[in-house]
Amino acid sequence: MTSPNLDEIDIRILRELRNDGRITAAELSQRVGLSVTPVIRRLKHLENTGIITGYVALIDEVALGYEMSVFVSVKLDKQIDAAIENFETEMLKFPEVIDCWLMTGHRDYLLRIAITGLKEFEALMIERLVKINGVASIESSIPIRRVKSGISRTP
């Protein structure tokens, strides 16, 4: 399925950028079969419409010493605006929390935490996470290995 606002060239531009965000406009223009000026104009349009939200470097967490990911499900004691706002504000203070999703189902939030090991995870849980006002219960899962990794889905 493709967006009605994107044509085949826009989609090819997005796919090329997903594979190499540092590609030059000249190289991108060659790969999508369009001259440089229209490619730059299309890039600006994709940025201005919010389809491209930024450019980042992909960092190997393990190479930095964060050898372990833990998925943590959090249930709040109340699902009211104040409790949700408080929890989400607190999550912004945790550099270990890489992803935080508000969920449907039995738990309210799903977190992915990147840590150096079980000692760091224990300290994070005991000293900080369980002390957040409004947290009723926490359940953690440790992944064995990543089967698939992606940055975003493109058409």
DSSP file with accessible surface (Angstrom, degrees, kcal/mol):
  #  RESIDUE AA STRUCTURE BP1 BP2  ACC     N-H-->O    O-->H-N    N-H-->O    O-->H-N    TCO  KAPPA ALPHA  PHI   PSI    X-CA   Y-CA   Z-CA
    1    1 A M              0   0  215      0, 0.0     2,-0.3     0, 0.0     0, 0.0   0.000 360.0 360.0 360.0 134.1    0.0    0.0    0.0
    2    2 A T        -     0   0   81    153,-0.1     5,-0.0   152,-0.0   152,-0.0  -0.890 360.0-106.5-121.4 153.7    1.4    3.4   -0.9
    3    3 A S    >   -     0   0   45     -2,-0.3     3,-1.7     1,-0.1     0, 0.0  -0.517  24.0-129.8 -73.4 141.1    0.4    6.9    0.2
    4    4 A P  T 3  S+     0   0  126      0, 0.0    -1,-0.1     0, 0.0    -2,-0.0   0.729 108.0  60.8 -65.4 -16.5   -1.5    8.9   -2.5
    5    5 A N  T 3  S+     0   0  122      2,-0.0     2,-0.4     1,-0.0    -2,-0.0   0.528  96.1  72.8 -85.9  -6.8    1.0   11.8   -1.8
    6    6 A L    <   -     0   0   21     -3,-1.7     2,-0.2     4,-0.0    -4,-0.0  -0.919  62.5-163.9-112.5 134.0    4.0    9.6   -2.8
    7    7 A D     >  -     0   0   69     -2,-0.4     4,-2.2     1,-0.0     5,-0.2  -0.471  44.3 -88.1-101.7-177.9    5.0    8.6   -6.3
    8    8 A E  H  > S+     0   0  107      1,-0.2     4,-2.4     2,-0.2     5,-0.2   0.871 127.0  52.4 -62.0 -34.7    7.4    5.9   -7.3
    9    9 A I  H  > S+     0   0   35      2,-0.2     4,-2.7     1,-0.2    -1,-0.2   0.931 108.0  50.9 -68.7 -42.6   10.4    8.2   -7.2
   10   10 A D  H  > S+     0   0   11      1,-0.2     4,-2.5     2,-0.2    -2,-0.2   0.924 111.1  49.5 -57.9 -42.6    9.5    9.4   -3.7
   11   11 A I  H  X S+     0   0    4     -4,-2.2     4,-2.4     2,-0.2    -2,-0.2   0.925 110.6  49.1 -64.7 -41.8    9.3    5.8   -2.6
   12   12 A R  H  X S+     0   0   91     -4,-2.4     4,-2.5     2,-0.2    -1,-0.2   0.906 110.0  52.4 -65.0 -38.5   12.7    5.0   -4.2
   13   13 A I  H  X S+     0   0    0     -4,-2.7     4,-2.5     1,-0.2    -2,-0.2   0.946 110.3  48.1 -60.5 -47.3   14.2    8.0   -2.4
   14   14 A L  H  X S+     0   0   18     -4,-2.5     4,-2.3     1,-0.2    -2,-0.2   0.907 111.5  49.8 -61.2 -42.2   12.9    6.8    0.9
   15   15 A R  H  X S+     0   0   96     -4,-2.4     4,-1.6     2,-0.2    -1,-0.2   0.908 111.3  48.6 -65.1 -41.2   14.2    3.3    0.4
   16   16 A E  H  X S+     0   0   47     -4,-2.5     4,-1.9     1,-0.2    -2,-0.2   0.921 112.7  48.0 -64.5 -42.7   17.6    4.6   -0.6
   17   17 A L  H  < S+     0   0   24     -4,-2.5    -2,-0.2     1,-0.2    -1,-0.2   0.857 106.5  57.1 -67.1 -34.9   17.7    6.9    2.5
   18   18 A R  H  < S+     0   0   93     -4,-2.3     3,-0.3    -5,-0.2    -1,-0.2   0.893 112.8  41.7 -62.0 -36.2   16.6    4.0    4.7
   19   19 A N  H  < S+     0   0  113     -4,-1.6    -2,-0.2     1,-0.3     2,-0.2   0.787 136.1  11.4 -81.5 -29.1   19.6    2.0    3.5
   20   20 A D    ><  -     0   0   64     -4,-1.9     3,-1.4    -5,-0.1    -1,-0.3  -0.697  57.9-178.7-153.8  95.0   22.1    4.9    3.6
   21   21 A G  T 3  S+     0   0   38     -3,-0.3    -4,-0.1     1,-0.3    -3,-0.1   0.601  85.0  58.8 -71.3 -11.2   21.1    8.2    5.3
   22   22 A R  T 3  S+     0   0  228     -5,-0.1    -1,-0.3     2,-0.0    -5,-0.1   0.316  74.1 131.9-100.2   8.3   24.4    9.8    4.5
   23   23 A I    <   -     0   0   21     -3,-1.4     2,-0.1    -7,-0.1    -3,-0.0  -0.293  59.3-118.2 -60.6 140.8   24.0    9.4    0.7
   24   24 A T     >  -     0   0   85      1,-0.1     4,-2.9     4,-0.0     5,-0.2  -0.425  18.1-115.9 -77.1 159.0   24.8   12.5   -1.2
   25   25 A A  H  > S+     0   0   31      1,-0.2     4,-2.7     2,-0.2     5,-0.2   0.875 117.3  54.6 -61.6 -35.4   22.1   14.2   -3.3
   26   26 A A  H  > S+     0   0   51      2,-0.2     4,-1.8     1,-0.2    -1,-0.2   0.937 111.5  42.6 -64.5 -46.9   24.3   13.4   -6.4
   27   27 A E  H  > S+     0   0   66      2,-0.2     4,-2.3     1,-0.2    -2,-0.2   0.915 114.4  51.9 -66.0 -41.3   24.4    9.7   -5.6
   28   28 A L  H  X S+     0   0    2     -4,-2.9     4,-2.0     1,-0.2    -2,-0.2   0.920 107.2  52.9 -60.9 -42.0   20.7    9.6   -4.7
   29   29 A S  H  X>S+     0   0   11     -4,-2.7     5,-2.3     1,-0.2     4,-1.0   0.898 109.4  49.1 -62.8 -38.5   19.8   11.3   -8.0
   30   30 A Q  H  <5S+     0   0  142     -4,-1.8     3,-0.3     1,-0.2    -1,-0.2   0.918 111.3  49.5 -65.2 -42.0   21.8    8.6   -9.9
   31   31 A R  H  <5S+     0   0  108     -4,-2.3    -1,-0.2     1,-0.2    -2,-0.2   0.803 117.9  38.1 -69.9 -30.5   20.1    5.8   -8.0
   32   32 A V  H  <5S-     0   0    1     -4,-2.0    -1,-0.2     2,-0.2    -2,-0.2   0.481 109.9-117.9-100.0  -3.7   16.6    7.1   -8.5
   33   33 A G  T  <5S+     0   0   61     -4,-1.0     2,-0.3    -3,-0.3    -3,-0.2   0.890  74.6 111.4  75.0  40.6   17.1    8.3  -12.1
   34   34 A L  S   <S-     0   0   45     -5,-2.3    -1,-0.3    -6,-0.2    -2,-0.2  -0.983  70.7 -99.7-142.1 149.9   16.4   12.0  -11.5
   35   35 A S     >  -     0   0   76     -2,-0.3     4,-1.6     1,-0.1     5,-0.2  -0.207  39.6-104.7 -69.8 166.0   18.7   15.1  -11.6
   36   36 A V  H  > S+     0   0   55      1,-0.2     4,-2.7     2,-0.2     5,-0.2   0.898 112.6  55.7 -61.7 -46.5   20.1   16.6   -8.4
   37   37 A T  H  > S+     0   0   94      1,-0.2     4,-2.4     2,-0.2    -1,-0.2   0.937 109.8  44.4 -59.5 -47.7   17.8   19.7   -8.2
   38   38 A P  H  > S+     0   0   26      0, 0.0     4,-2.6     0, 0.0    -1,-0.2   0.875 112.2  54.2 -65.1 -31.6   14.5   17.8   -8.3
   39   39 A V  H  X S+     0   0    0     -4,-1.6     4,-2.7     2,-0.2    -2,-0.2   0.942 109.5  47.1 -65.0 -44.8   15.9   15.2   -5.8
   40   40 A I  H  X S+     0   0   73     -4,-2.7     4,-2.5     2,-0.2    -1,-0.2   0.920 111.8  50.9 -62.5 -41.4   16.7   18.0   -3.4
   41   41 A R  H  X S+     0   0  158     -4,-2.4     4,-2.1    -5,-0.2    -1,-0.2   0.920 111.3  47.8 -62.5 -41.6   13.3   19.6   -3.9
   42   42 A R  H  X S+     0   0   58     -4,-2.6     4,-2.8     2,-0.2    -2,-0.2   0.897 109.9  52.7 -66.3 -40.6   11.6   16.2   -3.2
   43   43 A L  H  X S+     0   0   24     -4,-2.7     4,-2.3     2,-0.2    -2,-0.2   0.935 109.4  48.9 -58.7 -47.0   13.8   15.7   -0.1
   44   44 A K  H  X S+     0   0  113     -4,-2.5     4,-3.1     1,-0.2    -2,-0.2   0.907 111.7  49.6 -59.9 -41.1   12.7   19.1    1.2
   45   45 A H  H  X S+     0   0   96     -4,-2.1     4,-2.2     2,-0.2     6,-0.3   0.928 110.3  49.6 -64.3 -44.0    9.1   18.2    0.5
   46   46 A L  H  <>S+     0   0    0     -4,-2.8     6,-2.2     1,-0.2     5,-1.4   0.868 115.4  45.1 -63.6 -35.2    9.4   14.9    2.3
   47   47 A E  H ><5S+     0   0   58     -4,-2.3     3,-1.3    -5,-0.2    -2,-0.2   0.936 112.8  49.6 -71.2 -46.7   11.0   16.7    5.3
   48   48 A N  H 3<5S+     0   0  134     -4,-3.1    -2,-0.2     1,-0.3    -1,-0.2   0.805 110.3  50.4 -65.9 -30.1    8.4   19.5    5.3
   49   49 A T  T 3<5S-     0   0   72     -4,-2.2    -1,-0.3    -5,-0.2    -2,-0.2   0.490 115.6-115.2 -86.1  -3.8    5.5   17.1    5.2
   50   50 A G  T < 5S+     0   0   42     -3,-1.3    -3,-0.2     2,-0.3    -2,-0.1   0.544  85.5 116.7  84.4   7.4    6.9   15.1    8.1
   51   51 A I  S   <S+     0   0   71     -5,-1.4     2,-0.7    -6,-0.3    -4,-0.2   0.931  80.8  44.7 -72.5 -44.0    7.5   11.9    6.2
   52   52 A I  S    S+     0   0   17     -6,-2.2    -2,-0.3    -9,-0.2    -1,-0.2  -0.897  72.3 178.2 -95.6 118.2   11.2   12.3    6.8
   53   53 A T        -     0   0  137     -2,-0.7     2,-0.3     1,-0.3    -1,-0.1   0.514  55.3 -47.3-100.9  -7.7   11.5   13.2   10.5
   54   54 A G        -     0   0   46      2,-0.0     2,-0.4     0, 0.0    -1,-0.3  -0.933  50.7 -97.7 162.0 179.3   15.3   13.4   10.8
   55   55 A Y        +     0   0  113     -2,-0.3     2,-0.3    -3,-0.1   -33,-0.0  -0.992  39.6 174.4-130.4 134.8   18.6   11.7   10.1
   56   56 A V        -     0   0  124     -2,-0.4     2,-0.4     0, 0.0   -35,-0.2  -0.910  32.2-116.8-137.3 163.9   20.5    9.7   12.6
   57   57 A A        -     0   0   80     -2,-0.3     2,-0.5   -36,-0.0    -2,-0.0  -0.862  32.0-128.5 -96.7 135.4   23.6    7.5   13.1
   58   58 A L        -     0   0  129     -2,-0.4     2,-0.4     2,-0.0     0, 0.0  -0.761  28.1-157.7 -84.8 125.7   22.8    3.9   14.0
   59   59 A I        -     0   0  119     -2,-0.5     2,-0.9     5,-0.0     3,-0.1  -0.896  17.0-128.6-113.5 133.1   24.9    3.0   17.0
   60   60 A D     >  -     0   0  100     -2,-0.4     4,-0.9     1,-0.2     6,-0.2  -0.689  18.3-164.1 -79.2 106.6   25.8   -0.5   18.1
   61   61 A E  T >4>S+     0   0   45     -2,-0.9     5,-2.4     1,-0.2     3,-0.6   0.875  87.6  55.4 -60.8 -38.3   24.7   -0.7   21.8
   62   62 A V  G >45S+     0   0   82      1,-0.3     3,-1.9     3,-0.2    -1,-0.2   0.910 101.8  56.6 -63.7 -40.5   26.8   -3.8   22.4
   63   63 A A  G 345S+     0   0   78      1,-0.3    -1,-0.3     2,-0.1    -2,-0.2   0.780 106.4  51.7 -62.2 -24.7   30.0   -2.0   21.2
   64   64 A L  G <<5S-     0   0  110     -4,-0.9    -1,-0.3    -3,-0.6    -2,-0.2   0.401 128.3 -98.3 -90.9   0.5   29.3    0.7   23.8
   65   65 A G  T < 5S+     0   0   27     -3,-1.9     2,-1.6    -4,-0.2    -3,-0.2   0.412  88.6 123.4 100.5  -2.9   29.0   -1.9   26.6
   66   66 A Y      < +     0   0   97     -5,-2.4    50,-0.3     1,-0.2    -1,-0.1  -0.616  28.9 161.9 -90.7  79.2   25.2   -2.2   26.7
   67   67 A E        +     0   0  142     -2,-1.6     2,-0.4    49,-0.2    49,-0.2   0.515  50.1  58.9 -82.1  -4.0   25.2   -5.9   26.1
   68   68 A M  E     -A  115   0A  35     47,-2.3    47,-3.0    -3,-0.1     2,-0.4  -0.977  56.0-164.6-134.6 136.6   21.7   -6.7   27.3
   69   69 A S  E     -A  114   0A  24     -2,-0.4     2,-0.4    45,-0.2    45,-0.2  -0.924  10.3-168.5-110.6 144.8   18.2   -5.6   26.4
   70   70 A V  E     -A  113   0A   0     43,-2.2    43,-2.9    -2,-0.4     2,-0.5  -0.999  13.9-144.6-131.6 134.7   15.3   -6.2   28.7
   71   71 A F  E     -AB 112 141A  78     70,-3.1    70,-2.9    -2,-0.4     2,-0.5  -0.883  21.3-167.8 -96.8 128.4   11.7   -5.8   27.8
   72   72 A V  E     -AB 111 140A   0     39,-2.3    39,-2.8    -2,-0.5     2,-0.5  -0.974  11.0-157.1-123.9 125.4    9.6   -4.5   30.7
   73   73 A S  E     -AB 110 139A  26     66,-3.6    66,-2.6    -2,-0.5     2,-0.4  -0.872  14.9-163.1 -98.4 132.8    5.9   -4.4   30.9
   74   74 A V  E     -AB 109 138A   0     35,-2.5    35,-2.2    -2,-0.5    34,-1.8  -0.959   9.0-164.2-121.9 133.4    4.5   -1.9   33.4
   75   75 A K  E     - B   0 137A  81     62,-2.8    61,-2.8    -2,-0.4    62,-1.8  -0.965  14.7-144.6-113.6 130.5    1.0   -1.8   34.8
   76   76 A L  E     - B   0 135A   6     -2,-0.5    59,-0.2    59,-0.3     3,-0.1  -0.609  17.0-127.9 -87.7 155.6   -0.2    1.4   36.5
   77   77 A D  S    S+     0   0   94     57,-3.0     2,-0.4    -2,-0.2    58,-0.1   0.814  97.2  21.2 -73.2 -26.9   -2.4    1.3   39.6
   78   78 A K        -     0   0  126     56,-0.4     2,-0.9     2,-0.1    -1,-0.2  -0.999  66.1-145.1-140.0 139.3   -4.8    3.8   37.8
   79   79 A Q        +     0   0  125     -2,-0.4     2,-0.3    -3,-0.1     3,-0.0  -0.525  56.0 130.5 -99.5  65.0   -5.3    4.6   34.1
   80   80 A I  S  > S-     0   0   90     -2,-0.9     4,-2.5     1,-0.1     3,-0.3  -0.789  72.0-105.1-115.0 160.4   -6.0    8.3   34.6
   81   81 A D  H  > S+     0   0  138     -2,-0.3     4,-2.9     1,-0.2     5,-0.2   0.878 118.0  51.4 -52.7 -44.8   -4.5   11.2   32.9
   82   82 A A  H  > S+     0   0   68      1,-0.2     4,-2.4     2,-0.2    -1,-0.2   0.909 111.8  46.4 -63.3 -41.4   -2.4   12.3   35.8
   83   83 A A  H  > S+     0   0   14     -3,-0.3     4,-2.5     2,-0.2    -1,-0.2   0.911 114.5  47.4 -67.6 -42.4   -0.9    8.8   36.3
   84   84 A I  H  X S+     0   0   40     -4,-2.5     4,-2.6     2,-0.2     5,-0.2   0.944 113.6  47.5 -64.2 -46.9   -0.2    8.4   32.6
   85   85 A E  H  X S+     0   0  132     -4,-2.9     4,-2.4    -5,-0.3    -2,-0.2   0.919 112.3  50.2 -61.7 -42.2    1.4   11.9   32.4
   86   86 A N  H  X S+     0   0   53     -4,-2.4     4,-2.3    -5,-0.2    -1,-0.2   0.940 112.1  46.5 -62.2 -47.7    3.5   11.2   35.5
   87   87 A F  H  X S+     0   0    0     -4,-2.5     4,-2.3     1,-0.2    -2,-0.2   0.938 113.5  48.1 -62.6 -45.3    4.8    7.9   34.2
   88   88 A E  H  X S+     0   0   78     -4,-2.6     4,-1.2     1,-0.2    -1,-0.2   0.895 110.8  51.4 -65.6 -36.8    5.6    9.2   30.7
   89   89 A T  H  < S+     0   0   65     -4,-2.4     4,-0.4    -5,-0.2     3,-0.3   0.918 110.4  49.7 -63.6 -42.3    7.5   12.2   32.3
   90   90 A E  H >< S+     0   0   47     -4,-2.3     3,-1.6     1,-0.2     4,-0.3   0.884 103.8  59.3 -64.3 -38.2    9.5    9.9   34.4
   91   91 A M  H >< S+     0   0   12     -4,-2.3     3,-1.6     1,-0.3    -1,-0.2   0.846  95.6  63.0 -61.2 -32.1   10.4    7.7   31.4
   92   92 A L  T 3< S+     0   0  154     -4,-1.2    -1,-0.3    -3,-0.3    -2,-0.2   0.725  98.5  57.4 -65.4 -17.6   12.0   10.7   29.7
   93   93 A K  T <  S+     0   0  123     -3,-1.6    -1,-0.3    -4,-0.4    -2,-0.2   0.480  88.0  86.3 -89.4  -5.8   14.5   10.8   32.6
   94   94 A F    X   -     0   0   11     -3,-1.6     3,-1.3    -4,-0.3    -1,-0.1  -0.823  51.8-174.9-102.1 101.2   15.7    7.2   32.1
   95   95 A P  T 3  S+     0   0  104      0, 0.0    -1,-0.2     0, 0.0    19,-0.1   0.791  84.9  64.2 -65.0 -21.8   18.6    7.1   29.5
   96   96 A E  T 3  S+     0   0   29     -3,-0.1    18,-2.5    17,-0.1     2,-0.8   0.754  83.0  86.2 -71.0 -24.3   18.4    3.3   29.8
   97   97 A V  E <   +C  113   0A  19     -3,-1.3    16,-0.2    16,-0.2     3,-0.1  -0.704  51.2 172.2 -83.0 110.7   14.9    3.2   28.4
   98   98 A I  E     +     0   0A  72     14,-2.7     2,-0.4    -2,-0.8    -1,-0.2   0.853  68.0  19.9 -87.0 -40.9   15.3    3.2   24.6
   99   99 A D  E     -C  112   0A  69     13,-1.4    13,-2.2     2,-0.0     2,-0.4  -0.992  60.3-176.8-131.3 141.7   11.6    2.7   23.7
  100  100 A C  E     -C  111   0A  52     -2,-0.4     2,-0.4    11,-0.2    11,-0.2  -0.963   9.7-175.9-140.0 119.0    8.5    3.3   25.7
  101  101 A W  E     -C  110   0A 157      9,-2.7     9,-2.2    -2,-0.4     2,-0.4  -0.958  25.2-135.1-120.0 131.5    5.1    2.4   24.2
  102  102 A L  E     -C  109   0A 102     -2,-0.4     2,-0.3     7,-0.2     7,-0.3  -0.729  41.8-162.1 -77.0 129.6    1.6    3.0   25.7
  103  103 A M        -     0   0   79      5,-3.2     2,-0.2    -2,-0.4    -1,-0.0  -0.733  24.1-132.9-119.0 162.8   -0.1   -0.4   25.1
  104  104 A T  S    S+     0   0  138     -2,-0.3     3,-0.4     2,-0.0     2,-0.2  -0.600  71.6  44.3 -95.9 169.1   -3.5   -2.0   24.9
  105  105 A G  S    S-     0   0   63     -2,-0.2    -2,-0.0     1,-0.2     0, 0.0  -0.649 114.1 -24.0 100.7-153.3   -4.1   -5.3   26.8
  106  106 A H  S    S+     0   0  171     -2,-0.2     2,-0.3   -31,-0.0    -1,-0.2   0.699 123.4  52.1 -75.8 -24.0   -3.1   -6.4   30.3
  107  107 A R        -     0   0   56     -3,-0.4   -32,-0.2     1,-0.1     3,-0.1  -0.845  67.6-146.6-114.8 155.2   -0.2   -4.0   30.7
  108  108 A D  S    S+     0   0    4    -34,-1.8    -5,-3.2    -2,-0.3     2,-0.3   0.822  78.8  23.7 -89.6 -33.9   -0.1   -0.2   30.2
  109  109 A Y  E     -AC  74 102A   1    -35,-2.2   -35,-2.5    -7,-0.3     2,-0.4  -0.977  55.1-157.1-136.3 148.8    3.5    0.2   28.9
  110  110 A L  E     -AC  73 101A  50     -9,-2.2    -9,-2.7    -2,-0.3     2,-0.4  -0.997  20.3-172.5-123.2 126.3    6.1   -1.8   27.2
  111  111 A L  E     -AC  72 100A   1    -39,-2.8   -39,-2.3    -2,-0.4     2,-0.5  -0.894  19.0-152.0-116.2 146.8    9.7   -0.6   27.6
  112  112 A R  E     -AC  71  99A  27    -13,-2.2   -14,-2.7    -2,-0.4   -13,-1.4  -0.990  21.2-167.7-113.2 123.6   13.0   -1.7   25.9
  113  113 A I  E     -AC  70  97A   0    -43,-2.9   -43,-2.2    -2,-0.5     2,-0.5  -0.932  11.0-153.6-114.2 131.2   15.8   -1.1   28.2
  114  114 A A  E     +A   69   0A   5    -18,-2.5     2,-0.3    -2,-0.4   -45,-0.2  -0.927  29.9 160.6-105.5 123.2   19.5   -1.3   27.2
  115  115 A I  E     -A   68   0A   0    -47,-3.0   -47,-2.3    -2,-0.5     3,-0.1  -0.887  50.7-117.6-139.7 167.4   21.9   -2.1   30.0
  116  116 A T  S    S-     0   0   78     -2,-0.3     2,-0.3   -50,-0.3   -49,-0.2   0.734  83.7 -53.1 -79.4 -24.2   25.4   -3.5   30.8
  117  117 A G  S  > S-     0   0   18    -49,-0.1     4,-2.0     1,-0.1    -1,-0.2  -0.984  71.3 -56.2 170.8-172.0   24.1   -6.5   32.6
  118  118 A L  H  > S+     0   0  107     -2,-0.3     4,-3.0     1,-0.2     5,-0.2   0.829 122.9  58.9 -66.2 -32.7   21.9   -7.9   35.3
  119  119 A K  H  > S+     0   0  178      2,-0.2     4,-2.3     1,-0.2    -1,-0.2   0.934 108.6  45.2 -62.7 -43.8   23.5   -5.9   38.1
  120  120 A E  H  > S+     0   0   47      2,-0.2     4,-2.6     1,-0.2    -2,-0.2   0.912 113.5  50.7 -65.6 -39.1   22.6   -2.6   36.3
  121  121 A F  H  X S+     0   0   20     -4,-2.0     4,-2.7     2,-0.2    -2,-0.2   0.930 109.2  50.8 -64.6 -42.8   19.1   -4.0   35.6
  122  122 A E  H  X S+     0   0  115     -4,-3.0     4,-2.9     1,-0.2     5,-0.4   0.938 112.2  46.9 -59.7 -45.9   18.6   -4.9   39.3
  123  123 A A  H  X>S+     0   0   33     -4,-2.3     4,-2.5     1,-0.2     5,-0.5   0.920 111.8  50.9 -63.5 -42.0   19.7   -1.4   40.4
  124  124 A L  I  X>S+     0   0    4     -4,-2.6     5,-3.0    -5,-0.2     4,-1.4   0.932 115.4  42.7 -60.7 -44.6   17.4    0.2   37.9
  125  125 A M  I  <>S+     0   0   31     -4,-2.7     5,-2.2     3,-0.2     6,-0.3   0.966 122.2  35.8 -66.7 -53.6   14.4   -1.8   39.0
  126  126 A I  I  <5S+     0   0   97     -4,-2.9    -2,-0.2    -5,-0.2    -3,-0.2   0.885 125.5  36.3 -72.9 -41.4   15.0   -1.6   42.8
  127  127 A E  I  <5S+     0   0  122     -4,-2.5    -1,-0.2    -5,-0.4    -3,-0.2   0.729 135.2   2.8 -88.2 -21.6   16.3    1.9   43.1
  128  128 A R  I ><<S+     0   0   82     -4,-1.4     3,-0.5    -5,-0.5     4,-0.3   0.709 117.5  52.4-131.7 -54.3   14.3    3.7   40.4
  129  129 A L  G > <S+     0   0    0     -5,-3.0     3,-1.5     1,-0.2    -4,-0.2   0.929 110.7  46.3 -65.7 -47.1   11.6    2.0   38.4
  130  130 A V  G 3 <S+     0   0   75     -5,-2.2    -1,-0.2     1,-0.3     5,-0.1   0.698 106.6  62.6 -69.6 -15.5    9.5    0.5   41.2
  131  131 A K  G <  S+     0   0  148     -3,-0.5     2,-0.3    -6,-0.3    -1,-0.3   0.471  72.6 115.9 -89.4  -1.5    9.6    3.8   43.0
  132  132 A I  S X  S-     0   0   12     -3,-1.5     3,-1.9    -4,-0.3     2,-0.1  -0.536  78.6-108.7 -68.9 127.2    7.8    5.7   40.3
  133  133 A N  T 3  S+     0   0  135     -2,-0.3     3,-0.1     1,-0.2    -1,-0.1  -0.361 101.5  22.8 -58.3 126.2    4.5    6.9   41.8
  134  134 A G  T 3  S+     0   0   10      1,-0.3   -57,-3.0    -2,-0.1     2,-0.5   0.292  81.5 133.7 101.1  -8.3    1.6    5.0   40.3
  135  135 A V  E <   +B   76   0A  26     -3,-1.9    -1,-0.3   -59,-0.2   -59,-0.3  -0.651  25.1 175.5 -77.9 121.7    3.4    1.8   39.2
  136  136 A A  E     -     0   0A  59    -61,-2.8     2,-0.3    -2,-0.5   -60,-0.2   0.844  61.4  -5.4 -93.9 -41.5    1.4   -1.2   40.3
  137  137 A S  E     -B   75   0A  42    -62,-1.8   -62,-2.8     2,-0.0     2,-0.4  -0.995  53.7-155.8-155.9 156.2    3.4   -4.1   38.8
  138  138 A I  E     -B   74   0A  39     -2,-0.3     2,-0.4   -64,-0.2   -64,-0.2  -0.995   6.0-173.7-135.2 138.0    6.3   -4.8   36.6
  139  139 A E  E     -B   73   0A  99    -66,-2.6   -66,-3.6    -2,-0.4     2,-0.3  -0.999  11.4-161.6-132.4 131.2    7.1   -7.9   34.5
  140  140 A S  E     -B   72   0A  54     -2,-0.4     2,-0.4   -68,-0.2   -68,-0.2  -0.852   8.1-169.0-117.1 151.8   10.4   -8.3   32.6
  141  141 A S  E     -B   71   0A  64    -70,-2.9   -70,-3.1    -2,-0.3    -2,-0.0  -0.999  12.7-147.7-135.9 135.6   11.5  -10.5   29.8
  142  142 A I        -     0   0   86     -2,-0.4   -72,-0.2   -72,-0.2     2,-0.1  -0.915  19.4-135.3-106.0 119.8   15.0  -11.1   28.6
  143  143 A P        -     0   0   54      0, 0.0   -74,-0.2     0, 0.0     3,-0.1  -0.435   4.6-152.8 -73.2 147.7   15.4  -11.7   24.8
  144  144 A I  S    S-     0   0  170      1,-0.4     2,-0.3    -2,-0.1    -2,-0.0   0.895  72.7 -19.6 -84.5 -48.5   17.7  -14.5   23.7
  145  145 A R        -     0   0  190      0, 0.0     2,-0.5     0, 0.0    -1,-0.4  -0.980  65.2-106.9-158.8 152.9   18.5  -13.1   20.3
  146  146 A R        -     0   0  154     -2,-0.3     3,-0.1     1,-0.2     0, 0.0  -0.708  26.9-176.6 -82.3 127.1   17.2  -10.5   17.8
  147  147 A V  S    S+     0   0  125     -2,-0.5     2,-0.3     1,-0.3    -1,-0.2   0.821  70.6  10.4 -92.1 -36.6   15.7  -12.3   14.8
  148  148 A K        -     0   0  187      2,-0.0     2,-0.4     0, 0.0    -1,-0.3  -0.999  62.5-169.5-146.0 142.4   14.8   -9.1   12.8
  149  149 A S        +     0   0   81     -2,-0.3     2,-0.3    -3,-0.1    -3,-0.0  -0.999  11.6 168.4-135.4 137.6   15.7   -5.5   13.1
  150  150 A G        -     0   0   67     -2,-0.4     3,-0.1     1,-0.1    -2,-0.0  -0.949  30.8-152.6-143.9 163.4   14.3   -2.5   11.3
  151  151 A I  S    S-     0   0  106      1,-0.5     2,-0.3    -2,-0.3    -1,-0.1   0.808  78.4 -26.7-100.9 -49.9   14.3    1.2   11.5
  152  152 A S        -     0   0   75   -134,-0.0    -1,-0.5     2,-0.0     2,-0.4  -0.980  62.4-105.1-159.3 162.1   11.0    2.0    9.8
  153  153 A R        -     0   0  229     -2,-0.3    -3,-0.0    -3,-0.1     0, 0.0  -0.784  35.1-172.4 -94.3 133.7    8.7    0.5    7.3
  154  154 A T              0   0   25     -2,-0.4  -143,-0.0     1,-0.1  -152,-0.0  -0.895 360.0 360.0-121.1 157.0    8.6    2.1    3.9
  155  155 A P              0   0   43      0, 0.0  -153,-0.1     0, 0.0    -1,-0.1  -0.186 360.0 360.0 -62.6 360.0    6.2    1.4    1.0
